[in-house]
Structure formats: C-alpha cells, structure tokens
Amino acid sequence: MDEKIKLRPGTSEDQEFLYNLKKITLKEYVLQVWGWDEDFQRSRHNETVDPNTHEIIQFSEEDIGCIKIEVRPETLFLSVIGILPSHQNQGIGTKLISDLITRGQQEEKNIELQVLKVNRKAHRLYQNLGFVDSGETDTHFLMEYLV
C-alpha cells in the first residue's frame, strides 16, 4: 500500500468522525431511498455502529475514511468502506479493495458486499474490480467476488 496510506484501529473517539463520514458520503443516496432524518440517523448510528470494529483510513496521518471487514466462516464481508470526497478518485478505495481480494485469495474465501442500487458509481467500481451481482433486495445489489 502507498506509504502515505495507513490503517489504524478505530476507537470510541472515532464515533463522531464515522457519523460525519457517513453523512458526507452516503446522505445523497439515503435521501433518494428513504429520506434523511437527522435525529433518526444519528440515533441509529450511535446504537448500531461500534467504532472498535472499523479501521480508520489515514492519508499522511490525516483520517480520511474507514473500512470494516467482517470475517465469516466461508467469506469476507466488506461491510463498510467510505472515503472523504477530497480523497476519492485517487485509487485509495481501489487499492484497499484489491488488498481485500488478495486476502480472500490467500484465505480461499469469497468476498461479499452489498451496495445501494442508487449508488451507481460504487456499483460500477465493484464491477470493474471483478465483483458480480449475486442477488438483490428492494434497495441493494448483493455482490460477490469469487476466488
């Protein structure tokens, strides 16, 4: 990985950063699907997001995003990846996902994720990296990378 890009363990002090990251990166898509209720979103985030399960993406020691990978018996599940807009389109997300694919190959585990249907940019990125649609819900495409 680029020497300026590092991952550090998330801590409880990252809760606000993670909320703001979600708001900045996902609000436009959440608005399209469900609408955005600030009080509901903050409450739900605080109830369901454990920062200790995330890794914080840093660029030159600045927090710029997060990634959460759930290790499951048969698969690796990319639960969350988000990067601040100021650092998007620079290959950082592609590099992290490529590293995850390499890990999956080494561990002989497929990689799974879900992406909001309205987030066409992310869906296209995953397709370009070799993920295929494996199902869908009303709101999400389910995708997998087969090793």
DSSP file with accessible surface (Angstrom, degrees, kcal/mol):
  #  RESIDUE AA STRUCTURE BP1 BP2  ACC     N-H-->O    O-->H-N    N-H-->O    O-->H-N    TCO  KAPPA ALPHA  PHI   PSI    X-CA   Y-CA   Z-CA
    1    1 A M              0   0   90      0, 0.0    91,-0.0     0, 0.0    95,-0.0   0.000 360.0 360.0 360.0 146.6    0.0    0.0    0.0
    2    2 A D    >   -     0   0   82      1,-0.2     3,-2.0     2,-0.1    93,-0.0  -0.217 360.0-124.6 -47.5 134.2    1.1    3.5   -0.7
    3    3 A E  T 3  S+     0   0  162      1,-0.3    -1,-0.2    56,-0.0    57,-0.0   0.729 110.8  57.3 -62.7 -19.3    3.3    4.6    2.3
    4    4 A K  T 3  S+     0   0  107     56,-0.1    56,-2.6    55,-0.1     2,-0.5   0.658  95.5  77.0 -82.4 -15.5    1.1    7.6    2.8
    5    5 A I  E <   +A   59   0A  15     -3,-2.0     2,-0.3    54,-0.2    54,-0.2  -0.855  61.3 162.3 -99.5 124.9   -2.0    5.4    3.2
    6    6 A K  E     -A   58   0A 113     52,-2.4    52,-3.2    -2,-0.5     2,-0.4  -0.945  30.0-138.6-136.5 158.6   -2.3    3.6    6.6
    7    7 A L  E     -A   57   0A  57     -2,-0.3    50,-0.2    50,-0.2    59,-0.0  -0.953  20.3-177.1-115.4 137.9   -5.0    1.8    8.5
    8    8 A R  E     -A   56   0A  55     48,-2.0    48,-3.3    -2,-0.4     2,-0.0  -0.959  35.8 -94.2-129.3 152.2   -5.4    2.2   12.3
    9    9 A P  E     -A   55   0A  98      0, 0.0    46,-0.2     0, 0.0     2,-0.1  -0.377  42.3-117.6 -63.2 140.1   -7.8    0.6   14.6
   10   10 A G        -     0   0    4     44,-2.6     2,-0.3    41,-0.3    56,-0.0  -0.447  32.2-167.5 -72.5 152.3  -11.0    2.5   15.3
   11   11 A T    >   -     0   0   48     -2,-0.1     3,-2.6    42,-0.0     4,-0.2  -0.870  41.0 -94.8-132.5 171.2  -11.7    3.7   18.9
   12   12 A S  G >  S+     0   0   82      1,-0.3     3,-1.5    -2,-0.3     4,-0.2   0.802 121.2  67.6 -59.5 -25.7  -14.7    5.1   20.7
   13   13 A E  G 3  S+     0   0  167      1,-0.3     4,-0.3     2,-0.1    -1,-0.3   0.628  90.7  64.2 -69.7 -10.2  -13.2    8.5   20.0
   14   14 A D  G <> S+     0   0    9     -3,-2.6     4,-2.9     1,-0.2    -1,-0.3   0.446  71.1  99.1 -90.7  -0.7  -13.9    7.9   16.2
   15   15 A Q  H <> S+     0   0   40     -3,-1.5     4,-2.1     1,-0.2    -1,-0.2   0.917  86.0  43.2 -54.8 -47.5  -17.7    7.8   16.7
   16   16 A E  H  > S+     0   0   91     -3,-0.3     4,-2.7    -4,-0.2    -1,-0.2   0.911 113.3  51.9 -68.1 -40.7  -18.3   11.4   15.5
   17   17 A F  H  > S+     0   0   44     -4,-0.3     4,-2.7     1,-0.2    -2,-0.2   0.934 110.2  49.3 -58.8 -45.6  -15.8   11.0   12.6
   18   18 A L  H  X S+     0   0    7     -4,-2.9     4,-2.3     2,-0.2    -2,-0.2   0.892 111.3  49.2 -64.1 -38.0  -17.6    7.9   11.4
   19   19 A Y  H  X S+     0   0    0     -4,-2.1     4,-2.7    -5,-0.2    -2,-0.2   0.950 112.8  46.4 -65.6 -47.3  -21.0    9.6   11.6
   20   20 A N  H  X S+     0   0   61     -4,-2.7     4,-2.8     1,-0.2    -2,-0.2   0.889 111.3  52.7 -63.2 -37.4  -19.8   12.6    9.7
   21   21 A L  H  X S+     0   0    4     -4,-2.7     4,-2.7    -5,-0.2     5,-0.3   0.934 110.3  47.9 -62.3 -45.6  -18.1   10.4    7.1
   22   22 A K  H  X>S+     0   0   48     -4,-2.3     4,-2.9     2,-0.2     5,-0.6   0.934 112.8  49.0 -59.8 -45.1  -21.4    8.5    6.6
   23   23 A K  H  X5S+     0   0   63     -4,-2.7     4,-1.2     1,-0.2     5,-0.3   0.929 114.8  44.0 -62.6 -43.8  -23.3   11.8    6.3
   24   24 A I  H  <5S+     0   0   93     -4,-2.8     4,-0.2    -5,-0.2    -1,-0.2   0.893 124.2  33.2 -69.2 -40.1  -20.9   13.2    3.8
   25   25 A T  H  <5S+     0   0   22     -4,-2.7    -2,-0.2    -5,-0.2    -1,-0.2   0.750 130.6  25.4 -92.9 -25.1  -20.6   10.1    1.7
   26   26 A L  H >X5S+     0   0   61     -4,-2.9     4,-2.7    -5,-0.3     3,-0.8   0.581  89.5  92.3-117.5 -13.0  -24.0    8.4    1.9
   27   27 A K  H 3X<S+     0   0   73     -4,-1.2     4,-3.0    -5,-0.6     5,-0.2   0.900  86.3  54.6 -55.1 -43.1  -26.6   11.1    2.6
   28   28 A E  H 3> S+     0   0  112     -5,-0.3     4,-1.2    -4,-0.2    -1,-0.3   0.871 114.1  42.0 -61.4 -33.0  -27.4   11.8   -1.1
   29   29 A Y  H <> S+     0   0   31     -3,-0.8     4,-1.5     2,-0.2    -1,-0.2   0.897 113.2  50.8 -80.7 -40.7  -28.1    8.1   -1.6
   30   30 A V  H  X>S+     0   0    9     -4,-2.7     4,-3.1     1,-0.2     5,-1.9   0.913 107.6  55.9 -61.2 -41.0  -30.1    7.6    1.7
   31   31 A L  H  <5S+     0   0   89     -4,-3.0    -1,-0.2    -5,-0.3    -2,-0.2   0.908 107.0  49.5 -56.1 -43.7  -32.2   10.7    0.7
   32   32 A Q  H  <5S+     0   0  111     -4,-1.2    -1,-0.2    -5,-0.2    -2,-0.2   0.821 121.3  33.2 -67.1 -31.6  -33.1    9.0   -2.6
   33   33 A V  H  <5S-     0   0   46     -4,-1.5    -2,-0.2    -3,-0.2    -3,-0.2   0.909 142.3  -5.1 -93.1 -49.8  -34.1    5.7   -0.9
   34   34 A W  T  <5S-     0   0  151     -4,-3.1    -3,-0.2    -5,-0.2    -2,-0.1   0.520  95.2-110.0-122.5 -16.4  -35.6    6.6    2.5
   35   35 A G      < -     0   0   29     -5,-1.9     2,-0.6    -6,-0.2    -1,-0.1  -0.078  35.9 -91.4  88.9 158.8  -35.2   10.3    3.1
   36   36 A W        -     0   0   36     -5,-0.1     2,-0.6    -2,-0.1     3,-0.1  -0.936  35.8-179.3-115.5 113.8  -32.7   11.7    5.6
   37   37 A D     >  -     0   0   92     -2,-0.6     4,-3.1     1,-0.2     5,-0.2  -0.949  16.0-155.7-109.2 109.9  -34.0   12.3    9.1
   38   38 A E  H  > S+     0   0   58     -2,-0.6     4,-2.6     1,-0.2     5,-0.3   0.896  91.0  47.3 -56.5 -46.6  -31.0   13.8   11.1
   39   39 A D  H  > S+     0   0  136      1,-0.2     4,-2.4     2,-0.2    -1,-0.2   0.924 115.1  46.0 -62.8 -44.7  -32.2   12.7   14.5
   40   40 A F  H  > S+     0   0  116      2,-0.2     4,-3.1     1,-0.2     5,-0.3   0.933 113.2  49.5 -62.4 -47.1  -33.1    9.2   13.3
   41   41 A Q  H  X S+     0   0   16     -4,-3.1     4,-2.5     2,-0.2    -2,-0.2   0.925 113.4  45.4 -60.7 -44.2  -29.7    8.8   11.5
   42   42 A R  H  X S+     0   0   71     -4,-2.6     4,-2.6    -5,-0.2    -1,-0.2   0.941 115.2  47.2 -66.3 -43.7  -27.7   10.0   14.5
   43   43 A S  H  X S+     0   0   55     -4,-2.4     4,-2.0    -5,-0.3    -2,-0.2   0.941 114.2  46.7 -62.6 -47.3  -29.6    7.8   16.9
   44   44 A R  H  X S+     0   0  123     -4,-3.1     4,-2.2    -5,-0.2     5,-0.3   0.910 112.1  51.4 -62.5 -42.1  -29.4    4.8   14.7
   45   45 A H  H  X S+     0   0    4     -4,-2.5     4,-2.6    -5,-0.3    -2,-0.2   0.950 110.5  47.8 -59.3 -49.0  -25.7    5.3   14.1
   46   46 A N  H  < S+     0   0   78     -4,-2.6    -1,-0.2     1,-0.2    -2,-0.2   0.833 116.0  45.3 -64.6 -30.2  -24.9    5.6   17.8
   47   47 A E  H  < S+     0   0  147     -4,-2.0    -1,-0.2    -5,-0.2    -2,-0.2   0.799 125.2  28.1 -80.2 -30.9  -26.9    2.5   18.5
   48   48 A T  H  < S+     0   0   75     -4,-2.2     2,-0.6    -5,-0.2    -2,-0.2   0.619  99.5  82.7-112.4 -15.2  -25.5    0.3   15.7
   49   49 A V     <  -     0   0   31     -4,-2.6     3,-0.1    -5,-0.3    -1,-0.1  -0.843  49.7-170.9-102.0 120.8  -22.0    1.4   14.9
   50   50 A D    >   -     0   0   73     -2,-0.6     3,-2.3     1,-0.1     4,-0.2  -0.920  10.1-158.9-104.6 106.1  -19.2    0.2   17.1
   51   51 A P  G >  S+     0   0    8      0, 0.0     3,-1.7     0, 0.0   -41,-0.3   0.777  87.4  70.7 -58.3 -23.9  -16.1    2.2   16.0
   52   52 A N  G 3  S+     0   0  100      1,-0.3   -42,-0.2   -43,-0.1   -40,-0.1   0.643  93.2  56.7 -68.6 -13.1  -13.9   -0.6   17.5
   53   53 A T  G <  S+     0   0   62     -3,-2.3    16,-0.3   -44,-0.1     2,-0.3   0.416  99.5  76.8 -95.1  -0.3  -14.9   -2.8   14.6
   54   54 A H    <   -     0   0   12     -3,-1.7   -44,-2.6    -4,-0.2     2,-0.4  -0.723  69.5-139.8-105.9 158.0  -13.7   -0.4   12.0
   55   55 A E  E     -AB   9  67A  75     12,-3.0    12,-2.3    -2,-0.3     2,-0.5  -0.957  22.1-132.8-111.7 138.1  -10.3    0.6   10.7
   56   56 A I  E     -AB   8  66A   0    -48,-3.3   -48,-2.0    -2,-0.4     2,-0.5  -0.795  14.6-137.3 -93.0 127.1   -9.7    4.2   10.0
   57   57 A I  E     -AB   7  65A   0      8,-2.2     7,-3.2    -2,-0.5     8,-1.3  -0.725  24.2-168.7 -83.8 128.6   -8.1    5.0    6.7
   58   58 A Q  E     -AB   6  63A  34    -52,-3.2   -52,-2.4    -2,-0.5     2,-0.5  -0.935  15.5-165.2-120.3 143.6   -5.3    7.6    7.0
   59   59 A F  E >  S-AB   5  62A  42      3,-2.4     3,-2.1    -2,-0.4   -54,-0.2  -0.993  86.6 -14.4-124.9 119.3   -3.5    9.6    4.3
   60   60 A S  T 3  S-     0   0   68    -56,-2.6    -1,-0.1    -2,-0.5   -55,-0.1   0.908 130.3 -56.5  50.6  42.8   -0.4   11.3    5.6
   61   61 A E  T 3  S+     0   0  162    -57,-0.5     2,-0.4     1,-0.2    -1,-0.3   0.494 112.3 123.0  68.6   9.0   -1.7   10.7    9.1
   62   62 A E  E <   -B   59   0A  99     -3,-2.1    -3,-2.4     2,-0.0     2,-0.4  -0.840  69.5-117.5 -97.7 133.2   -5.0   12.5    8.4
   63   63 A D  E     +B   58   0A  46     -2,-0.4    -5,-0.2    -5,-0.2     3,-0.1  -0.591  46.7 157.9 -69.3 120.7   -8.2   10.5    8.9
   64   64 A I  E     -     0   0A   0     -7,-3.2    20,-3.3    -2,-0.4     2,-0.3   0.419  56.4 -28.5-126.1  -3.6   -9.9   10.3    5.5
   65   65 A G  E     -BC  57  83A   0     -8,-1.3    -8,-2.2    18,-0.3     2,-0.3  -0.984  54.3-112.8 176.7-169.9  -12.2    7.3    5.7
   66   66 A C  E     -BC  56  82A   5     16,-2.3    16,-2.4    -2,-0.3     2,-0.3  -0.983  10.3-162.8-150.6 159.5  -13.0    3.9    7.2
   67   67 A I  E     -BC  55  81A   3    -12,-2.3   -12,-3.0    -2,-0.3     2,-0.4  -0.988   3.3-168.5-142.6 142.0  -13.2    0.2    6.2
   68   68 A K  E     - C   0  80A  44     12,-2.7    11,-1.7    -2,-0.3    12,-1.6  -0.979   4.3-174.5-134.6 122.4  -14.9   -2.6    8.1
   69   69 A I  E     - C   0  78A  36     -2,-0.4     2,-0.6   -16,-0.3     9,-0.2  -0.975  12.1-152.5-118.5 123.6  -14.4   -6.2    7.1
   70   70 A E  E     - C   0  77A  59      7,-3.1     7,-3.0    -2,-0.5     2,-0.7  -0.871  11.3-144.0 -96.2 122.9  -16.4   -9.0    8.8
   71   71 A V  E     - C   0  76A  82     -2,-0.6     5,-0.2     5,-0.2    -2,-0.0  -0.788  26.0-179.9 -87.9 115.2  -14.6  -12.3    8.8
   72   72 A R        -     0   0   89      3,-2.7    -2,-0.0    -2,-0.7     0, 0.0  -0.727  41.8-100.9-111.6 164.1  -17.2  -15.0    8.4
   73   73 A P  S    S+     0   0  113      0, 0.0    -1,-0.1     0, 0.0     3,-0.0   0.886 118.4  15.7 -54.0 -42.8  -16.6  -18.8    8.2
   74   74 A E  S    S+     0   0  154      1,-0.1    36,-0.9    35,-0.1     2,-0.3   0.560 129.0  28.1-107.9 -13.6  -16.9  -19.0    4.4
   75   75 A T  E     - d   0 110A  14     34,-0.2    -3,-2.7     2,-0.0     2,-0.5  -0.916  63.9-122.4-143.0 166.8  -16.4  -15.4    3.3
   76   76 A L  E     -Cd  71 111A   0     34,-2.4    36,-2.6    -2,-0.3     2,-0.6  -0.974  32.0-153.0-108.4 128.7  -15.0  -12.0    4.0
   77   77 A F  E     -Cd  70 112A  27     -7,-3.0    -7,-3.1    -2,-0.5     2,-1.4  -0.926   8.9-146.7-110.0 116.6  -17.8   -9.4    4.0
   78   78 A L  E     +C   69   0A   6     34,-3.0    36,-0.5    -2,-0.6    -9,-0.2  -0.701  27.8 171.2 -79.5  95.2  -16.9   -5.8    3.1
   79   79 A S  E     +     0   0A  41    -11,-1.7     2,-0.3    -2,-1.4    -1,-0.2   0.876  59.6   5.5 -77.2 -40.5  -19.4   -4.2    5.5
   80   80 A V  E     +C   68   0A  52    -12,-1.6   -12,-2.7    -3,-0.2     2,-0.3  -0.995  53.0 165.8-148.2 136.5  -18.3   -0.6    5.1
   81   81 A I  E     +C   67   0A  37     -2,-0.3     2,-0.3   -14,-0.2   -14,-0.2  -0.918  16.0 161.5-146.3 129.0  -15.9    1.4    3.0
   82   82 A G  E     -C   66   0A  10    -16,-2.4   -16,-2.3    -2,-0.3     2,-0.4  -0.979  13.9-173.4-148.5 138.0  -16.0    5.2    2.9
   83   83 A I  E     -C   65   0A  16     -2,-0.3   -18,-0.3   -18,-0.2     5,-0.1  -0.997  35.6-104.5-133.7 135.4  -13.6    7.8    1.9
   84   84 A L    >   -     0   0   28    -20,-3.3     3,-2.5    -2,-0.4     4,-0.4  -0.257  34.4-116.6 -55.7 141.9  -14.0   11.6    2.1
   85   85 A P  G >  S+     0   0   71      0, 0.0     3,-1.3     0, 0.0    -1,-0.1   0.828 112.7  65.4 -52.5 -33.2  -14.7   13.2   -1.2
   86   86 A S  G 3  S+     0   0   81      1,-0.3    -2,-0.1   -22,-0.0   -22,-0.0   0.685 110.5  37.2 -65.4 -15.1  -11.5   15.2   -1.1
   87   87 A H  G X  S+     0   0   20     -3,-2.5     3,-0.5   -23,-0.2     5,-0.4   0.272  93.6 109.7-119.5   8.5   -9.6   11.9   -1.3
   88   88 A Q  T <   +     0   0   60     -3,-1.3    -4,-0.0    -4,-0.4     0, 0.0  -0.378  69.5  33.1 -79.2 164.1  -11.8   10.0   -3.7
   89   89 A N  T 3  S+     0   0  140      1,-0.1    -1,-0.2    -2,-0.1    -3,-0.0   0.780  89.3 102.6  61.4  29.2  -10.8    9.1   -7.3
   90   90 A Q  S <  S-     0   0  108     -3,-0.5    -2,-0.1     0, 0.0    -1,-0.1   0.216  99.3-103.2-120.4   8.2   -7.2    8.7   -6.2
   91   91 A G  S  > S+     0   0   39      3,-0.0     4,-2.3     4,-0.0     5,-0.2   0.477  88.1 119.3  87.6   2.4   -7.1    4.9   -6.2
   92   92 A I  H  > S+     0   0    4     -5,-0.4     4,-2.4     2,-0.2     5,-0.2   0.958  78.9  41.6 -68.5 -50.6   -7.3    4.6   -2.4
   93   93 A G  H  > S+     0   0   13      1,-0.2     4,-2.7     2,-0.2     5,-0.3   0.920 114.9  52.3 -62.5 -42.2  -10.5    2.6   -2.3
   94   94 A T  H  > S+     0   0   54      1,-0.2     4,-2.7     2,-0.2    -1,-0.2   0.920 110.0  49.2 -59.3 -43.2   -9.4    0.5   -5.3
   95   95 A K  H  X S+     0   0   75     -4,-2.3     4,-2.4     2,-0.2    -1,-0.2   0.927 112.0  47.5 -63.4 -45.3   -6.1   -0.3   -3.5
   96   96 A L  H  X S+     0   0    7     -4,-2.4     4,-1.8     2,-0.2    -2,-0.2   0.909 114.4  46.2 -65.2 -40.2   -7.9   -1.3   -0.3
   97   97 A I  H  X S+     0   0    2     -4,-2.7     4,-2.5     2,-0.2    -2,-0.2   0.907 111.2  52.5 -69.9 -38.3  -10.4   -3.5   -2.1
   98   98 A S  H  X S+     0   0   42     -4,-2.7     4,-2.4    -5,-0.3    -2,-0.2   0.902 108.4  51.1 -62.0 -40.1   -7.6   -5.0   -4.2
   99   99 A D  H  X S+     0   0   48     -4,-2.4     4,-2.3     2,-0.2    -1,-0.2   0.888 109.0  51.4 -63.1 -37.9   -5.8   -5.8   -1.0
  100  100 A L  H  X S+     0   0    6     -4,-1.8     4,-2.8     2,-0.2    -2,-0.2   0.905 107.9  51.8 -65.6 -40.3   -9.0   -7.4    0.4
  101  101 A I  H  X S+     0   0   13     -4,-2.5     4,-2.6     2,-0.2    -2,-0.2   0.934 109.2  50.2 -61.1 -44.2   -9.3   -9.5   -2.8
  102  102 A T  H  X S+     0   0   63     -4,-2.4     4,-2.6     1,-0.2    -2,-0.2   0.926 110.6  49.8 -59.7 -43.3   -5.7  -10.7   -2.3
  103  103 A R  H  X S+     0   0   78     -4,-2.3     4,-2.6     1,-0.2    -1,-0.2   0.920 109.4  51.5 -60.7 -45.4   -6.5  -11.6    1.3
  104  104 A G  H  X>S+     0   0    0     -4,-2.8     5,-2.7     1,-0.2     4,-0.7   0.910 110.1  49.2 -58.8 -41.2   -9.6  -13.5    0.1
  105  105 A Q  H ><5S+     0   0   94     -4,-2.6     3,-0.6     3,-0.2    -2,-0.2   0.924 111.8  48.4 -64.2 -43.0   -7.4  -15.5   -2.4
  106  106 A Q  H 3<5S+     0   0  150     -4,-2.6    -2,-0.2     1,-0.2    -1,-0.2   0.882 119.2  38.7 -64.4 -38.1   -4.9  -16.3    0.3
  107  107 A E  H 3<5S-     0   0   79     -4,-2.6    -1,-0.2    -5,-0.2    -2,-0.2   0.418 108.6-124.6 -90.5  -1.8   -7.6  -17.4    2.7
  108  108 A E  T <<5 +     0   0  169     -4,-0.7     2,-0.4    -3,-0.6    -3,-0.2   0.908  65.5 135.7  55.2  47.8   -9.6  -19.1    0.0
  109  109 A K      < -     0   0   36     -5,-2.7    -1,-0.2    -6,-0.1   -34,-0.2  -0.990  54.0-128.3-126.7 131.7  -12.7  -17.1    0.9
  110  110 A N  E     -d   75   0A  48    -36,-0.9   -34,-2.4    -2,-0.4     2,-0.4  -0.344  25.9-126.6 -66.5 159.3  -15.0  -15.3   -1.5
  111  111 A I  E     -dE  76 145A   0     34,-2.2    34,-2.9   -36,-0.2     2,-0.3  -0.927  26.7-171.7-113.5 134.1  -15.7  -11.6   -0.7
  112  112 A E  E     +dE  77 144A  57    -36,-2.6   -34,-3.0    -2,-0.4     2,-0.3  -0.880  11.6 156.1-122.6 155.9  -19.3  -10.4   -0.4
  113  113 A L  E     - E   0 143A   3     30,-2.1    30,-2.8    -2,-0.3     2,-0.3  -0.961  28.0-134.0-160.8 170.8  -20.8   -6.9   -0.1
  114  114 A Q  E     - E   0 142A  94    -36,-0.5     2,-0.4    -2,-0.3    28,-0.2  -0.983  17.9-170.4-133.1 148.2  -24.0   -5.0   -0.7
  115  115 A V  E     - E   0 141A   9     26,-2.2    26,-3.0    -2,-0.3     2,-0.1  -0.998  32.6-102.5-139.4 138.4  -24.3   -1.6   -2.3
  116  116 A L  E >   - E   0 140A  16     -2,-0.4     3,-1.6    24,-0.2    24,-0.3  -0.380  28.6-130.9 -57.9 135.1  -27.3    0.7   -2.6
  117  117 A K  T 3  S+     0   0   53     22,-2.9    -1,-0.1     1,-0.3    23,-0.1   0.836 107.2  56.6 -57.9 -33.9  -28.9    0.4   -6.1
  118  118 A V  T 3  S+     0   0   34     21,-0.4     2,-1.6     1,-0.2    -1,-0.3   0.635  86.3  83.3 -76.3 -10.7  -28.9    4.2   -6.4
  119  119 A N    <>  +     0   0   21     -3,-1.6     4,-2.2     1,-0.2    -1,-0.2  -0.533  53.4 161.7 -91.5  72.8  -25.1    4.4   -5.8
  120  120 A R  H  >  +     0   0  166     -2,-1.6     4,-2.6     1,-0.2     5,-0.2   0.834  67.3  59.7 -64.5 -34.0  -24.2    3.6   -9.4
  121  121 A K  H  > S+     0   0   90     -3,-0.2     4,-2.1     2,-0.2    -1,-0.2   0.941 109.5  41.8 -61.7 -47.1  -20.7    4.9   -9.0
  122  122 A A  H  > S+     0   0   16      2,-0.2     4,-2.6     1,-0.2     5,-0.2   0.918 113.1  53.8 -66.9 -41.1  -19.8    2.4   -6.3
  123  123 A H  H  X S+     0   0   22     -4,-2.2     4,-2.3    -7,-0.2    -2,-0.2   0.932 110.1  47.5 -58.8 -44.7  -21.6   -0.4   -8.1
  124  124 A R  H  X S+     0   0  131     -4,-2.6     4,-2.7     2,-0.2    -1,-0.2   0.903 109.8  53.3 -63.7 -41.5  -19.6    0.3  -11.2
  125  125 A L  H  X S+     0   0   55     -4,-2.1     4,-1.4     2,-0.2    -2,-0.2   0.951 109.9  47.5 -58.9 -48.3  -16.3    0.4   -9.2
  126  126 A Y  H  <>S+     0   0   22     -4,-2.6     5,-2.5     1,-0.2     3,-0.3   0.912 111.8  50.4 -61.8 -41.0  -17.1   -3.1   -7.7
  127  127 A Q  H ><5S+     0   0   88     -4,-2.3     3,-1.8     1,-0.2    -1,-0.2   0.926 107.8  53.2 -61.9 -43.3  -17.9   -4.5  -11.1
  128  128 A N  H 3<5S+     0   0  128     -4,-2.7    -1,-0.2     1,-0.3    -2,-0.2   0.772 106.4  54.1 -63.7 -25.0  -14.6   -3.1  -12.5
  129  129 A L  T 3<5S-     0   0   32     -4,-1.4    -1,-0.3    -3,-0.3    -2,-0.2   0.398 129.9 -93.6 -89.6   0.5  -12.8   -4.9   -9.7
  130  130 A G  T < 5S+     0   0   39     -3,-1.8    16,-0.4     1,-0.3    -3,-0.2   0.490  77.3 140.1 104.8   4.4  -14.4   -8.2  -10.6
  131  131 A F      < -     0   0    4     -5,-2.5     2,-0.3    -6,-0.2    -1,-0.3  -0.548  33.8-157.3 -77.7 147.0  -17.4   -8.4   -8.3
  132  132 A V  E     -F  144   0A  77     12,-2.8    12,-2.3    -2,-0.2     2,-0.2  -0.927  25.7-100.7-123.2 150.7  -20.6   -9.8   -9.8
  133  133 A D  E     +F  143   0A  72     -2,-0.3    10,-0.3    10,-0.2     3,-0.1  -0.510  37.7 174.0 -67.4 133.1  -24.2   -9.3   -8.8
  134  134 A S  E     -     0   0A  61      8,-3.4     2,-0.3     1,-0.4     9,-0.2   0.387  61.5 -35.0-120.7  -2.3  -25.4  -12.3   -6.8
  135  135 A G  E     -F  142   0A  31      7,-1.1     7,-2.6     2,-0.0    -1,-0.4  -0.962  57.2-132.6 167.9-176.1  -28.8  -11.1   -5.8
  136  136 A E  E     -F  141   0A 121     -2,-0.3     5,-0.2     5,-0.3     2,-0.2  -0.990   3.1-153.6-160.6 157.2  -30.7   -8.1   -4.7
  137  137 A T        -     0   0   57      3,-2.8     5,-0.0    -2,-0.3    -2,-0.0  -0.597  53.5 -83.8-113.4-173.0  -33.2   -6.6   -2.2
  138  138 A D  S    S+     0   0  156     -2,-0.2     3,-0.0     1,-0.2   -21,-0.0   0.846 129.1  20.6 -61.0 -30.7  -35.6   -3.8   -2.8
  139  139 A T  S    S+     0   0   34      1,-0.1   -22,-2.9   -22,-0.1   -21,-0.4   0.635 119.4  52.9-114.7 -20.2  -32.8   -1.3   -2.1
  140  140 A H  E     -E  116   0A  30    -24,-0.3    -3,-2.8   -23,-0.1     2,-0.5  -0.904  60.5-136.5-127.0 149.3  -29.4   -3.1   -2.6
  141  141 A F  E     -EF 115 136A  42    -26,-3.0   -26,-2.2    -2,-0.3     2,-0.5  -0.868  25.3-142.7 -91.6 135.1  -27.4   -5.1   -5.0
  142  142 A L  E     -EF 114 135A  56     -7,-2.6    -8,-3.4    -2,-0.5    -7,-1.1  -0.864  26.8-175.5 -95.3 132.7  -25.7   -8.1   -3.4
  143  143 A M  E     -EF 113 133A   1    -30,-2.8   -30,-2.1    -2,-0.5     2,-0.3  -0.926  11.8-172.2-131.7 155.0  -22.3   -8.7   -4.9
  144  144 A E  E     -EF 112 132A  45    -12,-2.3   -12,-2.8    -2,-0.3     2,-0.5  -0.991  19.4-145.1-145.8 153.5  -19.5  -11.2   -4.6
  145  145 A Y  E     -E  111   0A  45    -34,-2.9   -34,-2.2    -2,-0.3     2,-0.5  -0.988  24.5-146.7-115.0 118.5  -16.0  -11.8   -5.8
  146  146 A L              0   0   98     -2,-0.5   -36,-0.1   -16,-0.4   -41,-0.0  -0.774 360.0 360.0 -92.7 124.2  -15.3  -15.4   -6.3
  147  147 A V              0   0   76     -2,-0.5   -37,-0.1   -43,-0.1   -42,-0.0  -0.479 360.0 360.0 -88.9 360.0  -11.8  -16.6   -5.6
